Amino acid sequence: MQKRLSVFSLFCLLCVSTLMILSCDKKKEEGEGASDKGEKSATTESEKKEVVEDNVEKKSDTRDEKPDSVEKIVPDFPEGPAVEADPDGKKVELRLNLKKGQKVRLRTLNEQKIHQVIQGRTQDMDQTIGMGMTMDVKNVDKEKNMEIYVSYHWIKFIQKGGPAVIEFDSDNPPQELHPAVKMFAALKDKGFTMQVNQLGKVLDIKGAGEMLNKALEEAKLPPGPQTEAVKKNLKQQFSDEALKKSMSNLFAIYPEKAVGVGSKWKMKNEGSGAFTMTLYNTYVMVSLEEKKAAVKVESVISTGEKGNTMDVGKMKMTYSMQGKQGGDISIDLETGLTEKATLKQNITGTMKMDMGPGKTMSWPITIKSKVKVFPEPKG
């Protein structure tokens, strides 16, 4: 779960920024034909181009923003917290164990504080991303592989930066959607089918492309190169193969052997698609009750030295990030699902935008996040 949210949060940050450009362009075009209302475009295309070029570094005058001094994090498994072993030696096998006809609804909430320094200007942003997931078990075969229809029944997005506020909650949707959240809003009540085994490995994904195409059709994004770039990256992120890997990461906390209090195990989660991060997770069981297991996790997060690149229209955006994560997870022993979790992440790195030969700019970014997983509220 935590891996998927890290990637999705960065994805939202980049794609919403792109979609905001789209909405500004669209409003400018509408303003040119609304002189009777006294509306006028703030800048012309040529002026906008001059503004961009004024803020772009040239090879003869490179002025990249440098990140603050940060701890160099080695992409490897952390030691994890020390917990005294249970003297009784009681152990359990942690397994995903859903039954045919069972329906589980969980929500996740990721609250972030994003700090950037671009061309000497500090930009602070608060961002909240919420997702409600329904898992409807359609079948369980003799090997106990589960066929699950996964859909998104709740989506929340809030972004606050300076005077600008973007807000959407599918439980209480606004009459008019901000263009930057139309894509996320369109994912509500759409889903796909996956087959997953008891160790949390996703064996197959069906319907992901169809889900995305329906959402894109419903979102009605304005035409143009930026929109095409967003679509391209979405199709990479929500391809069957990328979703197969990210959904495996959602469940991949199960060790192969039985574990008890004090037991440690390590899991490496790797992403795929346009936005990839690797998490090196060390888990330790801190308590074991009849129906629940409490687990602590410590993680190292890394995009690798080369970082990852995505297309934004005619530009390319590269991000290179590293960080740490820690938190508590409560596992329901009957279903094997995470019923509650609280995780804190601290990620730092560099964003770089390439706008053509000799025109690049880069800047430091810090993202501090608090991630919560909790049951669907009653009523």
N, C-alpha and C positions, 0 to 999 in steps of 0.2 A: 504493500500500500504506500509506504513512505517514498519508495523509489518513483512510483508512478506520479505521485503528487509533486515531487521535486521537478521532474521533467515537465509536467503539465503546467506548473506555475511559471517556469521560465518561458515555456511556449506561449502562455497567455500574455506575459510581459512584452514579448517581441511582436506577436501577432496583433495585439490590441494597439500597439504603437503604430503598426502598419495600417490597420483599419481606421485609426484616427486620422491618418494622412488622407485616406480615401474619403472620409466624411468631410474633411476640410475642403478637399478638391470639389466634392459634389456641392457643398454649400456655396462655394465661390461661383460655380457655374450657375446655380439658381439665383444668386445675388445679382448677376449681370443682367438677368431678365426681370428684376423686381424693382425697378427704379421708382415706380409709383408708391412703393412702401418706404422709400428712402434708404433701401438696402444697397450697399456697395461693397464689392470685393475688397478685402484688406490689402491684398497684393496681387499683382499680375504675375503671369508665368515667368516673364523675364526678370521681374523683381525677385520672385521666389528663388530663381536660379542663382541670382547674384548673392542672395542671402546665404544659400547653401555653399556656394563657392567661397564666400568670405570665411565660413566656418570650417572649411576643409583644409587639412594640412597638405602642403606640397612638398615634394622630395627635397627641394632646396631650402625648406623652412619647416622642418618637422618639429611639432610641438605636442607630442602625445602626452596625455595626462598620465602620471605615474601613480600606481596604487600606493597606499600607505604601507609601511613596513608590516608584513604579516608573517606569521609562522609558516615555514615551508613544511607542507604536509606530505609525507611519503605515502603513495597509494598502496596501502597494504592493510592487512587485518589488524585492528587495535587489540590490545591485550584483554580488554573487557574488565568489568568489576569483579573483585574477589568476593566470593560467597562461600561460607562454610557448608560442606556437604551434609546431607541429612544422615544422621547416625543410623537410622532404621533402614536406609538404603532403598526406600520405595522409589520405583521408577514407572514411567508411563510412556507409551508410544504416542507421539503427537501426529495425528492424521486428520485429513479432511474427510468427513464422514456425513455427508448430507444424504437425505432420503428422498426417494421419488415423491413428488407432490409437495415437498417442503418449499417454503418461500421465505427468504430472509431479506430484510431491508436494513441497510446501514447508511450512515452519513459520515462524510469526512469534511473537515473544515481546516483550511490552511490560511493562517493570518501572517502576513509578511510585512516587513519594513525594508524598503529598498533604497539604498543610498548610492548615488552616482555623482561623479564630478566630470562634466563635459565642457571642454574648452574654458576651464576655470570657473564654471558656474555649477554650484551645488544643486542637485535635484533630488529631493526626498519624496518618496511615494509610499503610501500605505495601500496594500492590496490584500483582499480577502477572496478566496476561492472555495466554494462549497459544492459538494457533489453528493447526491443521494443515489445509491445503487440498489436495485432490486435483483436478487438472484432466485430465479424460479427453476427448480430442479424438474426437468422433463422426464429423465430416465436414469437408471443406474444399471449397468450391465453386470455380468457374472464376475468380472475382474474388479468390480466396484468403481469403475470409471464413471464419472457423473457427467451427464449432458445438461447444461445449465443455460437458460436464456437470461442474459444480463441486459438490463435496461436502466436508463438514468431517469429517475422520477423526480429529482430535485436538483436545481442548479442555482448557485448564487455567485455573483461577481460584484465586487466593489473595488474601485480604484480611486484614490484620492491623492492628488499631487498639485499643490498650489491652489488656485481657485477652481481648478477643474475637478469635477466629481462624476464618475460613471458608476451607476448602481443598477443591479438587476437581481431580483429574487423571484424564482418561478412560483413560489407559494403566494406571492403578492405582486404580480407583474405590473409594470407601468402601462399606461394606455399607449404610449409611444416608446419604442425601443431606440436607444442610442445605437447608431450604426456599428460601433465598435463591439457590441455584445450580441449582435444578431446571430452570429454563427454559434455562439455558446448556447443561446436561448433555443436555437433550433434543434439541439441535441436532446431536449426533453422528450421523454416517452419513446425514444428510439433505442434500439438495442441490437444485439447479435447473439449468436449461439456458440458456446464453447464446450469442448470435452476436456475434462481435467481428471487426473488420477489422484490417489490418496496422498501422494507426496507433494501435491500442489503443482505438478507439471502439466501445462496446457498441451494437450495432444493435437487439438484441431480447433480452428476458428472458422465460422461460417457467417456471412451476412454483414461483415464489417464495411465492405465497400458500398453495399446497398444502403446501409445506415448513413454513411457519410454523404452519399449522393442525394439522399432525401433531405438531409440537413442543409446541404448547399443550395438545393432548389428552393427550400423554404426560406432561407436567409436572404436570398435575392441581393447578393452583394453587387455593388456597382462595377461595371466592366472596366478593364484596364490592366496594365502590367502588374501593379501591386496586388490586385485581386488574384490574378493568375499565379503569382508567387505564393500567396497565402494558400490557395487551393493545392498547389503542388506540395507544399510542406505538410498540409493536413493529410493528403493522400499517402504521404510517406509515414506520418505518425500513426495513422489509422489503417494502414494496410494490414492484411491478414497476418503477415509474418511479424510486423512490429507489434501489433496488438497481442499476438500469441506470446511474445516475449514479455511484454509489459504486464499482461494478466498473470503469467507465471510468477513474475516478481511480486504480484499482489499476494499470492498464497505461499511463496517460497520461504517459509520459516520453519519447515518441518525437518528435523534431523532424521537420518536413516535409522539410527539406533534409539532404543529407549533411553530416556533421560530422567534425572531426578534433581532435587535441590542441590545446587552447586555445580551441576553439569554445564559445560560450555560447548558450543558448536558454532561453526563458521559457515556463512553462505555468501557467495559472490553474485550480485545481481548486475546484469549488463543489459543496457537498452539497445534499441535499434531504431532506424528512421532518422529524421532530420535532427532530433534532439536526443542526444545520448549522454548518459552519465553512468559511471560504474560505482556501485556501492560495495564496500568491503565490510560486511556485518559480522559482529561477534555477539552471540546471544548467551545469556546465562539464566538458568531458572532460579528464582529467588524464593518461591514458595509453591507448595502443591497441596491443593485441597481436593475434596471429593469430586467437585464439578468444575473447578477452575485451576489454571496454572498462571502464575505471575512470572513474567520474563522481563529482564532488562536487556537493552540493546545499545551497543556503541558502534558507530559506523564512521568510516572514512569515505568521502565522496570525491570523485575526480572525473573530469572530462578527458584526462590524458594531456600530455604536453602539447600536442598539435591542436587540441580543442575541436570544435565542431562548427561547420559552416552551413548557412542556409541562404537561399536566394530571397531578396526583398525587391521585387521588380527588377530593375537593371543593376541593383546593388547587391553586394554580398555581405552578410553579417556573420562574424566569427566570434564565438565565445569560448573562453578557456577558464574553467572554474575549478575550485577545490574547496573542501570544507570538512566539517565534522557534524555528527548527529548523535543524540543520545535520548533515551526515554524509556517508558514503561509500557508493556503490552499485557493485556489480560486475555487469555485464551479459554474459550468454552471447550471443555474436554469432550462433550458429547458430539458437537458438530465440528470441532477443530478450527472454527473461525475466530478471528480477532473480534472480540465483542466490545472492547474499549482499548484505546491507546492514546498516549500523550507523548509527543516527540518534539525536541527542539533541534533546529538546524542553524548552522552559521556557515555561509558559503561566501567566498570572496574570489575575485578574478578580474578578467579584463574582457571588454567588448571591443570589437574592431569592425569598422564599416569601410568597405572598399567600394568606391564610386567610380572607378575607372583609373587609367594610367596616371600615376602621380597624385591621385586624390584619395587619400585615406585618412581616417581619424580613429583614434582609440581612446578608451577611458576606463577607469577602474569602477567596479561595481561590488557592492556588498549586499547580501540578502540574508536577513535574519527571520527565521520562520518558527511558528509554533503550530504543529499539526495535531489535530484531534480526530479520533475515530470513535463513534458512539452509536447506540441503537437508534432506530427511527423513533422520534418523539410520539408518545401515545396521544390519540385524539386529533 
